[in-house]
Amino acid sequence: MPFPAGGGADLLTRVLAQQIGKIAGVTTVVENRPGAASVVGTEAVSRAAPDGNTVLIVANSFIIHPFFKTLNYDPLTSFAPISLLANSPQVIVVNSTSPYHTLADLIDAARARPGELTNASVGPASTQHIAFELLKLRAKIDMIYVPFNGNSPALNELLGGHVTAVMANYAEAAENIKAGNLRALAVGSRARLEALPDVPTVAESGYPDYEVNVWYGLLAPAKTPKDVVDQLSQWSRAAMMAPELKPKWALQGLDPVGKPAADFAAYLRQQHDEYGRVIHEANIQAE
């Protein structure tokens, strides 16, 4: 677990480990090894014995880091993908007093006033930062990016009227959306959210093929035997899709996926290519 205890990835991992224990009768120890924005724990697993006894939880940062840092592992060759576990939907929100009621309203205003409107998120070089830069590229607009050390501070600034729009995890914005303090303009996922049936996707709003999620996946060290990877994949997928866990995932704002190893491997390659293209075209800097 290369992230600190108590965060979304940590909570997911502990529920997953407990459920795998019920399914497979195996004991799983969750070891938090945070540091260097998840690099410390990731590198440790890359060097672990490829016997299936050590696995790694990863998120989008796993693919993003190599574009900004020199690492002792390669995300596409140093690990054996096991399963894409879950997605955390992203939402573009504005203050409820904002004049923008649709994504088209926001984009039209940005085109009319280039360099005046602001978009904020955790960052820089975060999933949300890159996701908004991708939208800006597709829409051909110029908005000023304002980085924060978390999505919660960014949302607080939005509530205070100090920034124009924020891209954030739906789970972090949900309470203020429901309370009427924030207005959701669009969601980054491929399909509309069950909790926001009237809010269109970015793709529906005129940008086909746009899809952005914070995702979580499971990896083993490279050269882990295929039969071991397949067993781990079966266990993790069954755990994620267990009906009794649906309320827990909903509470965390997670959409369980449970894609098998081959599909996750293809997804990682696609994410690597897409992030690389956007980072290059938008000239995104880590600092």
C-alpha positions, -999 to +999 in steps of 0.1 A: +000+000+000+022+029-012-003+056+000-008+068+036-033+051+059-068+065+060-071+076+024-094+063-003-069+038-016-062+025+019-099+020+027-104+002-006-074-020+000-085-031+035-121-039+024-106-058-006-082-078+016-109-087+041-132-099+013-105-120-004-099-136+030-135-146+031-135-159-005-102-177-005-094-184+031-061-166+029-046-141+054-037-108+039-015-082+057-019-046+044+014-028+048+014+010+043+047+021+028+041+057+017+068+081+006+078+101-025+042+103-037+039+064-037+072+057-053+088+042-022+062+014-018+060+008-056+097+004-060+097-021-030+072-043-047+090-041-080+119-058-062+098-084-043+099-121-051+076-129-080+057-156-061+023-139-057+028-132-020+034-095-025+011-073-045+007-036-050-023-012-052-018+015-077-037+045-091-032+070-120-001+084-104+016+051-111+014+059-149+020+097-145+051+097-123+076+084-150+069+114-172+083+137-144+107+115-124+136+092-130+125+059-114+141+025-108+111+007-123+090+008-155+052+008-150+047-013-182+075-039-178+084-041-140+050-055-130+024-081-139-011-066-140-037-085-120-070-065-121-084-030-126-104-028-094-125+004-093-130+038-107-137+070-087-158+093-110-147+129-116-170+159-117-166+194-129-183+218-105-189+255-101-203+276-073-241+275-072-241+313-077-221+310-109-237+321-142-226+288-158-253+262-158-238+238-184-203+229-195-210+247-228-217+279-208-183+276-190-164+269-223-182+297-242-172+321-214-136+309-215-134+314-252-149+349-249-124+358-221-092+339-227-068+337-197-094+352-173-113+322-159-096+298-135-097+260-130-085+244-098-077+210-085-051+191-065-018+193-083+002+201-103+006+171-126-023+153-108-050+132-125-075+161-122-050+186-135-042+166-165-079+158-170-088+195-172-058+202-195-072+175-218-106+192-219-089+226-225-070+210-255-102+195-269-122+227-264-094+250-275-098+273-245-073+292-222-080+290-185-056+296-157-047+265-136-046+270-099-030+241-080-039+231-044-024+204-021-058+186-021-092+186-037-108+197-005-089+230-003-097+236-040-134+230-033-133+254-003-119+281-026-147+274-051-172+277-023-157+311-014-159+323-050-122+326-055-119+302-085-142+295-114-144+257-116-129+226-100-124+191-113-126+167-083-136+133-071-174+131-070-172+117-034-154+149-022-179+172-039-211+152-033-222+167+000-220+203-014-237+193-046-266+177-027-268+207-004-270+231-033-237+249-026-221+236-058-234+229-093-222+199-113-217+208-149-204+174-162-189+141-152-157+127-167-168+091-167-181+073-198-217+070-184-237+093-162-235+087-125-264+070-108-263+097-081-264+125-107-288+113-134-294+148-148-258+157-151-243+149-186-209+134-193-182+155-209-186+133-239-223+140-241-214+177-238-197+178-272-164+160-266-167+124-278-144+098-264-135+120-234-133+098-204-114+104-172-115+086-139-093+081-109-087+044-110-073+018-087-056-014-098-037-044-085-002-055-096+024-082-089+061-081-096+071-090-131+077-127-139+050-138-114+037-171-129+006-167-150-014-192-130-007-173-099-017-140-115-049-156-128-058-168-093-051-134-078-072-118-106-101-142-099-100-135-062-098-097-065-125-095-092-149-117-071-142-095-041-148-062-058-180-074-074-195-090-043-231-077-039-227-072-002-199-047-008-219-024-031-230-001-002-194+003+010-181+012-025-210+037-029-201+053+004-165+057-008-177+071-041-162+041-060-175+022-090-163-014-088-149-026-121-130-060-116-114-062-151-091-092-156-054-091-161-052-089-199-078-060-199-059-042-172-026-045-190-042-030-222-057-003-201-024+006-186-008+009-220-037+031-232-034+053-201+004+056-206+000+068-242-029+092-234-012+108-205+021+111-224+003+129-253-016+153-230+014+161-209+035+169-240+008+189-258-002+209-228+034+213-216+025+203-181+052+207-155+054+189-122+064+220-103 
